[in-house]
Amino acid sequence: MGMESSTLLLTGVILNAFFTAVIMFFISIVADSRLHTMLFWLYGDLSQSRYAPLVLLTPALIAASLILFSFAKN
């Protein structure tokens, strides 16, 4: 069961356009005071990040990685 590369490429382009539209929508409706924070976060600013959510996410990430690795073809 395979997928043509053009289908995969166009699917990625469509998903990118959709999520870009969602981000632009949120930027257009956000208050001016929050716009600066939102734009810096989109540019990759991690100055206000905390490690507590990472501790909660790590076991789920490891489990998902192991499940995906088990489906990989060797």
PDB file of N, CA, C and O in Angstrom:
ATOM      1  N   MET A   1       0.854  -1.177   0.000  1.00  0.00           N
ATOM      2  CA  MET A   1       0.000   0.000   0.000  1.00  0.00           C
ATOM      3  C   MET A   1       0.897   1.235   0.000  1.00  0.00           C
ATOM      4  O   MET A   1       1.491   1.582   1.021  1.00  0.00           O
ATOM      5  N   GLY A   2       0.986   1.875  -1.121  1.00  0.00           N
ATOM      6  CA  GLY A   2       1.848   3.036  -1.226  1.00  0.00           C
ATOM      7  C   GLY A   2       1.069   4.271  -1.640  1.00  0.00           C
ATOM      8  O   GLY A   2      -0.103   4.206  -2.009  1.00  0.00           O
ATOM      9  N   MET A   3       1.750   5.375  -1.566  1.00  0.00           N
ATOM     10  CA  MET A   3       1.133   6.634  -1.936  1.00  0.00           C
ATOM     11  C   MET A   3       2.085   7.326  -2.906  1.00  0.00           C
ATOM     12  O   MET A   3       3.299   7.322  -2.702  1.00  0.00           O
ATOM     13  N   GLU A   4       1.543   7.903  -3.932  1.00  0.00           N
ATOM     14  CA  GLU A   4       2.380   8.622  -4.885  1.00  0.00           C
ATOM     15  C   GLU A   4       3.003   9.837  -4.216  1.00  0.00           C
ATOM     16  O   GLU A   4       2.400  10.454  -3.338  1.00  0.00           O
ATOM     17  N   SER A   5       4.192  10.165  -4.633  1.00  0.00           N
ATOM     18  CA  SER A   5       4.890  11.293  -4.019  1.00  0.00           C
ATOM     19  C   SER A   5       4.176  12.618  -4.289  1.00  0.00           C
ATOM     20  O   SER A   5       4.211  13.519  -3.451  1.00  0.00           O
ATOM     21  N   SER A   6       3.536  12.742  -5.441  1.00  0.00           N
ATOM     22  CA  SER A   6       2.820  13.991  -5.730  1.00  0.00           C
ATOM     23  C   SER A   6       1.609  14.155  -4.816  1.00  0.00           C
ATOM     24  O   SER A   6       1.276  15.270  -4.414  1.00  0.00           O
ATOM     25  N   THR A   7       0.951  13.045  -4.491  1.00  0.00           N
ATOM     26  CA  THR A   7      -0.187  13.107  -3.569  1.00  0.00           C
ATOM     27  C   THR A   7       0.276  13.527  -2.184  1.00  0.00           C
ATOM     28  O   THR A   7      -0.361  14.355  -1.534  1.00  0.00           O
ATOM     29  N   LEU A   8       1.374  12.961  -1.741  1.00  0.00           N
ATOM     30  CA  LEU A   8       1.920  13.314  -0.436  1.00  0.00           C
ATOM     31  C   LEU A   8       2.366  14.767  -0.396  1.00  0.00           C
ATOM     32  O   LEU A   8       2.137  15.460   0.595  1.00  0.00           O
ATOM     33  N   LEU A   9       2.987  15.223  -1.445  1.00  0.00           N
ATOM     34  CA  LEU A   9       3.441  16.605  -1.523  1.00  0.00           C
ATOM     35  C   LEU A   9       2.263  17.577  -1.508  1.00  0.00           C
ATOM     36  O   LEU A   9       2.289  18.566  -0.776  1.00  0.00           O
ATOM     37  N   LEU A  10       1.244  17.308  -2.299  1.00  0.00           N
ATOM     38  CA  LEU A  10       0.084  18.196  -2.343  1.00  0.00           C
ATOM     39  C   LEU A  10      -0.697  18.179  -1.032  1.00  0.00           C
ATOM     40  O   LEU A  10      -1.267  19.195  -0.635  1.00  0.00           O
ATOM     41  N   THR A  11      -0.724  17.038  -0.363  1.00  0.00           N
ATOM     42  CA  THR A  11      -1.368  16.969   0.953  1.00  0.00           C
ATOM     43  C   THR A  11      -0.648  17.875   1.938  1.00  0.00           C
ATOM     44  O   THR A  11      -1.286  18.572   2.727  1.00  0.00           O
ATOM     45  N   GLY A  12       0.679  17.866   1.894  1.00  0.00           N
ATOM     46  CA  GLY A  12       1.456  18.752   2.759  1.00  0.00           C
ATOM     47  C   GLY A  12       1.220  20.214   2.449  1.00  0.00           C
ATOM     48  O   GLY A  12       1.140  21.036   3.362  1.00  0.00           O
ATOM     49  N   VAL A  13       1.107  20.549   1.184  1.00  0.00           N
ATOM     50  CA  VAL A  13       0.844  21.937   0.788  1.00  0.00           C
ATOM     51  C   VAL A  13      -0.525  22.389   1.286  1.00  0.00           C
ATOM     52  O   VAL A  13      -0.669  23.508   1.778  1.00  0.00           O
ATOM     53  N   ILE A  14      -1.525  21.528   1.162  1.00  0.00           N
ATOM     54  CA  ILE A  14      -2.882  21.859   1.617  1.00  0.00           C
ATOM     55  C   ILE A  14      -2.913  22.031   3.127  1.00  0.00           C
ATOM     56  O   ILE A  14      -3.516  22.979   3.628  1.00  0.00           O
ATOM     57  N   LEU A  15      -2.268  21.123   3.862  1.00  0.00           N
ATOM     58  CA  LEU A  15      -2.235  21.239   5.322  1.00  0.00           C
ATOM     59  C   LEU A  15      -1.505  22.507   5.752  1.00  0.00           C
ATOM     60  O   LEU A  15      -1.932  23.176   6.693  1.00  0.00           O
ATOM     61  N   ASN A  16      -0.418  22.839   5.079  1.00  0.00           N
ATOM     62  CA  ASN A  16       0.304  24.063   5.386  1.00  0.00           C
ATOM     63  C   ASN A  16      -0.580  25.286   5.165  1.00  0.00           C
ATOM     64  O   ASN A  16      -0.598  26.190   6.000  1.00  0.00           O
ATOM     65  N   ALA A  17      -1.299  25.326   4.075  1.00  0.00           N
ATOM     66  CA  ALA A  17      -2.179  26.467   3.786  1.00  0.00           C
ATOM     67  C   ALA A  17      -3.278  26.576   4.838  1.00  0.00           C
ATOM     68  O   ALA A  17      -3.614  27.677   5.274  1.00  0.00           O
ATOM     69  N   PHE A  18      -3.837  25.445   5.243  1.00  0.00           N
ATOM     70  CA  PHE A  18      -4.902  25.464   6.249  1.00  0.00           C
ATOM     71  C   PHE A  18      -4.393  25.992   7.586  1.00  0.00           C
ATOM     72  O   PHE A  18      -5.006  26.883   8.174  1.00  0.00           O
ATOM     73  N   PHE A  19      -3.274  25.449   8.069  1.00  0.00           N
ATOM     74  CA  PHE A  19      -2.774  25.872   9.370  1.00  0.00           C
ATOM     75  C   PHE A  19      -2.231  27.288   9.346  1.00  0.00           C
ATOM     76  O   PHE A  19      -2.273  27.977  10.365  1.00  0.00           O
ATOM     77  N   THR A  20      -1.725  27.739   8.212  1.00  0.00           N
ATOM     78  CA  THR A  20      -1.331  29.136   8.081  1.00  0.00           C
ATOM     79  C   THR A  20      -2.550  30.042   8.187  1.00  0.00           C
ATOM     80  O   THR A  20      -2.483  31.103   8.807  1.00  0.00           O
ATOM     81  N   ALA A  21      -3.655  29.634   7.591  1.00  0.00           N
ATOM     82  CA  ALA A  21      -4.890  30.413   7.690  1.00  0.00           C
ATOM     83  C   ALA A  21      -5.395  30.456   9.126  1.00  0.00           C
ATOM     84  O   ALA A  21      -5.879  31.494   9.577  1.00  0.00           O
ATOM     85  N   VAL A  22      -5.290  29.354   9.846  1.00  0.00           N
ATOM     86  CA  VAL A  22      -5.718  29.321  11.254  1.00  0.00           C
ATOM     87  C   VAL A  22      -4.854  30.277  12.082  1.00  0.00           C
ATOM     88  O   VAL A  22      -5.377  31.029  12.906  1.00  0.00           O
ATOM     89  N   ILE A  23      -3.541  30.251  11.867  1.00  0.00           N
ATOM     90  CA  ILE A  23      -2.654  31.149  12.598  1.00  0.00           C
ATOM     91  C   ILE A  23      -2.959  32.602  12.263  1.00  0.00           C
ATOM     92  O   ILE A  23      -3.008  33.443  13.161  1.00  0.00           O
ATOM     93  N   MET A  24      -3.163  32.907  11.003  1.00  0.00           N
ATOM     94  CA  MET A  24      -3.489  34.280  10.606  1.00  0.00           C
ATOM     95  C   MET A  24      -4.817  34.738  11.203  1.00  0.00           C
ATOM     96  O   MET A  24      -4.967  35.907  11.558  1.00  0.00           O
ATOM     97  N   PHE A  25      -5.776  33.827  11.314  1.00  0.00           N
ATOM     98  CA  PHE A  25      -7.055  34.172  11.935  1.00  0.00           C
ATOM     99  C   PHE A  25      -6.851  34.562  13.391  1.00  0.00           C
ATOM    100  O   PHE A  25      -7.379  35.577  13.846  1.00  0.00           O
ATOM    101  N   PHE A  26      -6.083  33.756  14.125  1.00  0.00           N
ATOM    102  CA  PHE A  26      -5.847  34.080  15.535  1.00  0.00           C
ATOM    103  C   PHE A  26      -5.071  35.377  15.692  1.00  0.00           C
ATOM    104  O   PHE A  26      -5.333  36.146  16.617  1.00  0.00           O
ATOM    105  N   ILE A  27      -4.125  35.629  14.806  1.00  0.00           N
ATOM    106  CA  ILE A  27      -3.384  36.889  14.870  1.00  0.00           C
ATOM    107  C   ILE A  27      -4.313  38.069  14.611  1.00  0.00           C
ATOM    108  O   ILE A  27      -4.146  39.129  15.215  1.00  0.00           O
ATOM    109  N   SER A  28      -5.280  37.905  13.731  1.00  0.00           N
ATOM    110  CA  SER A  28      -6.173  39.015  13.396  1.00  0.00           C
ATOM    111  C   SER A  28      -7.180  39.318  14.493  1.00  0.00           C
ATOM    112  O   SER A  28      -7.648  40.453  14.581  1.00  0.00           O
ATOM    113  N   ILE A  29      -7.535  38.350  15.333  1.00  0.00           N
ATOM    114  CA  ILE A  29      -8.550  38.610  16.360  1.00  0.00           C
ATOM    115  C   ILE A  29      -7.964  38.868  17.739  1.00  0.00           C
ATOM    116  O   ILE A  29      -8.704  39.218  18.659  1.00  0.00           O
ATOM    117  N   VAL A  30      -6.661  38.707  17.908  1.00  0.00           N
ATOM    118  CA  VAL A  30      -6.058  38.859  19.227  1.00  0.00           C
ATOM    119  C   VAL A  30      -5.914  40.347  19.573  1.00  0.00           C
ATOM    120  O   VAL A  30      -5.765  41.192  18.690  1.00  0.00           O
ATOM    121  N   ALA A  31      -5.963  40.641  20.863  1.00  0.00           N
ATOM    122  CA  ALA A  31      -5.800  42.021  21.316  1.00  0.00           C
ATOM    123  C   ALA A  31      -4.365  42.477  21.088  1.00  0.00           C
ATOM    124  O   ALA A  31      -3.446  41.659  21.040  1.00  0.00           O
ATOM    125  N   ASP A  32      -4.177  43.778  20.949  1.00  0.00           N
ATOM    126  CA  ASP A  32      -2.852  44.319  20.649  1.00  0.00           C
ATOM    127  C   ASP A  32      -1.823  43.972  21.719  1.00  0.00           C
ATOM    128  O   ASP A  32      -0.652  43.766  21.402  1.00  0.00           O
ATOM    129  N   SER A  33      -2.236  43.906  22.966  1.00  0.00           N
ATOM    130  CA  SER A  33      -1.285  43.616  24.039  1.00  0.00           C
ATOM    131  C   SER A  33      -0.749  42.193  23.950  1.00  0.00           C
ATOM    132  O   SER A  33       0.377  41.931  24.373  1.00  0.00           O
ATOM    133  N   ARG A  34      -1.533  41.276  23.408  1.00  0.00           N
ATOM    134  CA  ARG A  34      -1.106  39.881  23.299  1.00  0.00           C
ATOM    135  C   ARG A  34      -0.426  39.583  21.954  1.00  0.00           C
ATOM    136  O   ARG A  34       0.202  38.536  21.800  1.00  0.00           O
ATOM    137  N   LEU A  35      -0.546  40.478  21.005  1.00  0.00           N
ATOM    138  CA  LEU A  35       0.012  40.246  19.673  1.00  0.00           C
ATOM    139  C   LEU A  35       1.532  40.113  19.720  1.00  0.00           C
ATOM    140  O   LEU A  35       2.102  39.245  19.060  1.00  0.00           O
ATOM    141  N   HIS A  36       2.173  40.952  20.482  1.00  0.00           N
ATOM    142  CA  HIS A  36       3.628  40.909  20.599  1.00  0.00           C
ATOM    143  C   HIS A  36       4.082  39.557  21.137  1.00  0.00           C
ATOM    144  O   HIS A  36       5.010  38.952  20.601  1.00  0.00           O
ATOM    145  N   THR A  37       3.431  39.084  22.191  1.00  0.00           N
ATOM    146  CA  THR A  37       3.780  37.793  22.783  1.00  0.00           C
ATOM    147  C   THR A  37       3.538  36.662  21.803  1.00  0.00           C
ATOM    148  O   THR A  37       4.360  35.752  21.690  1.00  0.00           O
ATOM    149  N   MET A  38       2.415  36.708  21.092  1.00  0.00           N
ATOM    150  CA  MET A  38       2.086  35.652  20.142  1.00  0.00           C
ATOM    151  C   MET A  38       3.082  35.600  18.995  1.00  0.00           C
ATOM    152  O   MET A  38       3.515  34.516  18.604  1.00  0.00           O
ATOM    153  N   LEU A  39       3.447  36.738  18.459  1.00  0.00           N
ATOM    154  CA  LEU A  39       4.395  36.770  17.349  1.00  0.00           C
ATOM    155  C   LEU A  39       5.773  36.287  17.784  1.00  0.00           C
ATOM    156  O   LEU A  39       6.439  35.566  17.041  1.00  0.00           O
ATOM    157  N   PHE A  40       6.210  36.680  18.990  1.00  0.00           N
ATOM    158  CA  PHE A  40       7.503  36.198  19.457  1.00  0.00           C
ATOM    159  C   PHE A  40       7.477  34.695  19.656  1.00  0.00           C
ATOM    160  O   PHE A  40       8.474  34.028  19.378  1.00  0.00           O
ATOM    161  N   TRP A  41       6.373  34.142  20.127  1.00  0.00           N
ATOM    162  CA  TRP A  41       6.263  32.697  20.290  1.00  0.00           C
ATOM    163  C   TRP A  41       6.327  32.004  18.930  1.00  0.00           C
ATOM    164  O   TRP A  41       6.966  30.960  18.801  1.00  0.00           O
ATOM    165  N   LEU A  42       5.676  32.569  17.919  1.00  0.00           N
ATOM    166  CA  LEU A  42       5.725  31.989  16.580  1.00  0.00           C
ATOM    167  C   LEU A  42       7.138  32.052  15.989  1.00  0.00           C
ATOM    168  O   LEU A  42       7.513  31.205  15.178  1.00  0.00           O
ATOM    169  N   TYR A  43       7.917  33.055  16.397  1.00  0.00           N
ATOM    170  CA  TYR A  43       9.296  33.169  15.918  1.00  0.00           C
ATOM    171  C   TYR A  43      10.243  32.246  16.673  1.00  0.00           C
ATOM    172  O   TYR A  43      11.413  32.133  16.307  1.00  0.00           O
ATOM    173  N   GLY A  44       9.756  31.582  17.725  1.00  0.00           N
ATOM    174  CA  GLY A  44      10.583  30.624  18.450  1.00  0.00           C
ATOM    175  C   GLY A  44      11.089  31.100  19.790  1.00  0.00           C
ATOM    176  O   GLY A  44      12.042  30.528  20.319  1.00  0.00           O
ATOM    177  N   ASP A  45      10.487  32.128  20.358  1.00  0.00           N
ATOM    178  CA  ASP A  45      10.911  32.639  21.655  1.00  0.00           C
ATOM    179  C   ASP A  45      10.546  31.648  22.756  1.00  0.00           C
ATOM    180  O   ASP A  45       9.382  31.270  22.887  1.00  0.00           O
ATOM    181  N   LEU A  46      11.518  31.231  23.538  1.00  0.00           N
ATOM    182  CA  LEU A  46      11.279  30.292  24.623  1.00  0.00           C
ATOM    183  C   LEU A  46      11.563  30.915  25.987  1.00  0.00           C
ATOM    184  O   LEU A  46      11.791  30.193  26.958  1.00  0.00           O
ATOM    185  N   SER A  47      11.552  32.229  26.071  1.00  0.00           N
ATOM    186  CA  SER A  47      11.917  32.894  27.317  1.00  0.00           C
ATOM    187  C   SER A  47      10.905  32.656  28.438  1.00  0.00           C
ATOM    188  O   SER A  47      11.256  32.757  29.613  1.00  0.00           O
ATOM    189  N   GLN A  48       9.676  32.348  28.099  1.00  0.00           N
ATOM    190  CA  GLN A  48       8.667  32.142  29.134  1.00  0.00           C
ATOM    191  C   GLN A  48       8.275  30.679  29.271  1.00  0.00           C
ATOM    192  O   GLN A  48       7.244  30.369  29.869  1.00  0.00           O
ATOM    193  N   SER A  49       9.076  29.784  28.731  1.00  0.00           N
ATOM    194  CA  SER A  49       8.755  28.368  28.792  1.00  0.00           C
ATOM    195  C   SER A  49       9.133  27.796  30.154  1.00  0.00           C
ATOM    196  O   SER A  49      10.028  28.300  30.832  1.00  0.00           O
ATOM    197  N   ARG A  50       8.423  26.725  30.540  1.00  0.00           N
ATOM    198  CA  ARG A  50       8.670  26.034  31.790  1.00  0.00           C
ATOM    199  C   ARG A  50       8.896  24.557  31.492  1.00  0.00           C
ATOM    200  O   ARG A  50       8.481  24.063  30.444  1.00  0.00           O
ATOM    201  N   TYR A  51       9.545  23.859  32.400  1.00  0.00           N
ATOM    202  CA  TYR A  51       9.862  22.463  32.199  1.00  0.00           C
ATOM    203  C   TYR A  51       8.813  21.517  32.776  1.00  0.00           C
ATOM    204  O   TYR A  51       8.862  20.320  32.489  1.00  0.00           O
ATOM    205  N   ALA A  52       7.875  22.001  33.569  1.00  0.00           N
ATOM    206  CA  ALA A  52       6.859  21.126  34.178  1.00  0.00           C
ATOM    207  C   ALA A  52       6.015  20.402  33.132  1.00  0.00           C
ATOM    208  O   ALA A  52       5.797  19.200  33.282  1.00  0.00           O
ATOM    209  N   PRO A  53       5.529  21.062  32.085  1.00  0.00           N
ATOM    210  CA  PRO A  53       4.765  20.317  31.071  1.00  0.00           C
ATOM    211  C   PRO A  53       5.611  19.273  30.340  1.00  0.00           C
ATOM    212  O   PRO A  53       5.092  18.251  29.891  1.00  0.00           O
ATOM    213  N   LEU A  54       6.909  19.533  30.224  1.00  0.00           N
ATOM    214  CA  LEU A  54       7.790  18.588  29.553  1.00  0.00           C
ATOM    215  C   LEU A  54       7.896  17.284  30.340  1.00  0.00           C
ATOM    216  O   LEU A  54       7.987  16.208  29.750  1.00  0.00           O
ATOM    217  N   VAL A  55       7.887  17.378  31.657  1.00  0.00           N
ATOM    218  CA  VAL A  55       7.943  16.185  32.502  1.00  0.00           C
ATOM    219  C   VAL A  55       6.693  15.335  32.299  1.00  0.00           C
ATOM    220  O   VAL A  55       6.771  14.107  32.317  1.00  0.00           O
ATOM    221  N   LEU A  56       5.560  15.965  32.108  1.00  0.00           N
ATOM    222  CA  LEU A  56       4.312  15.234  31.885  1.00  0.00           C
ATOM    223  C   LEU A  56       4.252  14.643  30.478  1.00  0.00           C
ATOM    224  O   LEU A  56       3.646  13.593  30.268  1.00  0.00           O
ATOM    225  N   LEU A  57       4.867  15.305  29.537  1.00  0.00           N
ATOM    226  CA  LEU A  57       4.791  14.884  28.146  1.00  0.00           C
ATOM    227  C   LEU A  57       5.797  13.794  27.790  1.00  0.00           C
ATOM    228  O   LEU A  57       5.558  13.021  26.863  1.00  0.00           O
ATOM    229  N   THR A  58       6.895  13.717  28.494  1.00  0.00           N
ATOM    230  CA  THR A  58       7.965  12.782  28.157  1.00  0.00           C
ATOM    231  C   THR A  58       7.520  11.319  28.140  1.00  0.00           C
ATOM    232  O   THR A  58       7.840  10.626  27.173  1.00  0.00           O
ATOM    233  N   PRO A  59       6.801  10.798  29.148  1.00  0.00           N
ATOM    234  CA  PRO A  59       6.370   9.396  29.077  1.00  0.00           C
ATOM    235  C   PRO A  59       5.467   9.111  27.871  1.00  0.00           C
ATOM    236  O   PRO A  59       5.585   8.059  27.243  1.00  0.00           O
ATOM    237  N   ALA A  60       4.581  10.028  27.554  1.00  0.00           N
ATOM    238  CA  ALA A  60       3.700   9.835  26.395  1.00  0.00           C
ATOM    239  C   ALA A  60       4.511   9.853  25.107  1.00  0.00           C
ATOM    240  O   ALA A  60       4.229   9.082  24.190  1.00  0.00           O
ATOM    241  N   LEU A  61       5.497  10.709  25.029  1.00  0.00           N
ATOM    242  CA  LEU A  61       6.344  10.779  23.842  1.00  0.00           C
ATOM    243  C   LEU A  61       7.164   9.503  23.677  1.00  0.00           C
ATOM    244  O   LEU A  61       7.312   9.002  22.562  1.00  0.00           O
ATOM    245  N   ILE A  62       7.686   8.985  24.754  1.00  0.00           N
ATOM    246  CA  ILE A  62       8.459   7.740  24.691  1.00  0.00           C
ATOM    247  C   ILE A  62       7.560   6.579  24.273  1.00  0.00           C
ATOM    248  O   ILE A  62       7.943   5.769  23.428  1.00  0.00           O
ATOM    249  N   ALA A  63       6.366   6.495  24.864  1.00  0.00           N
ATOM    250  CA  ALA A  63       5.434   5.422  24.512  1.00  0.00           C
ATOM    251  C   ALA A  63       5.033   5.501  23.035  1.00  0.00           C
ATOM    252  O   ALA A  63       5.011   4.485  22.341  1.00  0.00           O
ATOM    253  N   ALA A  64       4.717   6.702  22.562  1.00  0.00           N
ATOM    254  CA  ALA A  64       4.335   6.867  21.156  1.00  0.00           C
ATOM    255  C   ALA A  64       5.496   6.516  20.228  1.00  0.00           C
ATOM    256  O   ALA A  64       5.287   5.922  19.171  1.00  0.00           O
ATOM    257  N   SER A  65       6.716   6.880  20.619  1.00  0.00           N
ATOM    258  CA  SER A  65       7.879   6.538  19.801  1.00  0.00           C
ATOM    259  C   SER A  65       8.081   5.036  19.720  1.00  0.00           C
ATOM    260  O   SER A  65       8.393   4.507  18.653  1.00  0.00           O
ATOM    261  N   LEU A  66       7.906   4.348  20.833  1.00  0.00           N
ATOM    262  CA  LEU A  66       8.054   2.896  20.829  1.00  0.00           C
ATOM    263  C   LEU A  66       6.982   2.221  19.978  1.00  0.00           C
ATOM    264  O   LEU A  66       7.261   1.254  19.269  1.00  0.00           O
ATOM    265  N   ILE A  67       5.770   2.728  20.049  1.00  0.00           N
ATOM    266  CA  ILE A  67       4.678   2.163  19.233  1.00  0.00           C
ATOM    267  C   ILE A  67       4.969   2.382  17.750  1.00  0.00           C
ATOM    268  O   ILE A  67       4.834   1.461  16.944  1.00  0.00           O
ATOM    269  N   LEU A  68       5.368   3.603  17.391  1.00  0.00           N
ATOM    270  CA  LEU A  68       5.686   3.875  15.988  1.00  0.00           C
ATOM    271  C   LEU A  68       6.889   3.067  15.512  1.00  0.00           C
ATOM    272  O   LEU A  68       6.917   2.604  14.372  1.00  0.00           O
ATOM    273  N   PHE A  69       7.877   2.897  16.380  1.00  0.00           N
ATOM    274  CA  PHE A  69       9.042   2.098  16.004  1.00  0.00           C
ATOM    275  C   PHE A  69       8.665   0.640  15.774  1.00  0.00           C
ATOM    276  O   PHE A  69       9.259  -0.029  14.929  1.00  0.00           O
ATOM    277  N   SER A  70       7.674   0.139  16.528  1.00  0.00           N
ATOM    278  CA  SER A  70       7.253  -1.257  16.337  1.00  0.00           C
ATOM    279  C   SER A  70       6.556  -1.457  14.987  1.00  0.00           C
ATOM    280  O   SER A  70       6.558  -2.567  14.453  1.00  0.00           O
ATOM    281  N   PHE A  71       5.969  -0.411  14.437  1.00  0.00           N
ATOM    282  CA  PHE A  71       5.314  -0.500  13.129  1.00  0.00           C
ATOM    283  C   PHE A  71       6.286  -0.314  11.966  1.00  0.00           C
ATOM    284  O   PHE A  71       5.928  -0.557  10.814  1.00  0.00           O
ATOM    285  N   ALA A  72       7.507   0.113  12.258  1.00  0.00           N
ATOM    286  CA  ALA A  72       8.476   0.373  11.194  1.00  0.00           C
ATOM    287  C   ALA A  72       8.894  -0.934  10.532  1.00  0.00           C
ATOM    288  O   ALA A  72       8.995  -1.975  11.181  1.00  0.00           O
ATOM    289  N   LYS A  73       9.133  -0.856   9.236  1.00  0.00           N
ATOM    290  CA  LYS A  73       9.604  -2.022   8.504  1.00  0.00           C
ATOM    291  C   LYS A  73      11.115  -2.108   8.643  1.00  0.00           C
ATOM    292  O   LYS A  73      11.834  -1.141   8.391  1.00  0.00           O
ATOM    293  N   ASN A  74      11.580  -3.276   9.047  1.00  0.00           N
ATOM    294  CA  ASN A  74      13.032  -3.476   9.197  1.00  0.00           C
ATOM    295  C   ASN A  74      13.601  -4.139   7.992  1.00  0.00           C
ATOM    296  O   ASN A  74      14.805  -4.389   7.935  1.00  0.00           O
TER     297      ASN A  74
END
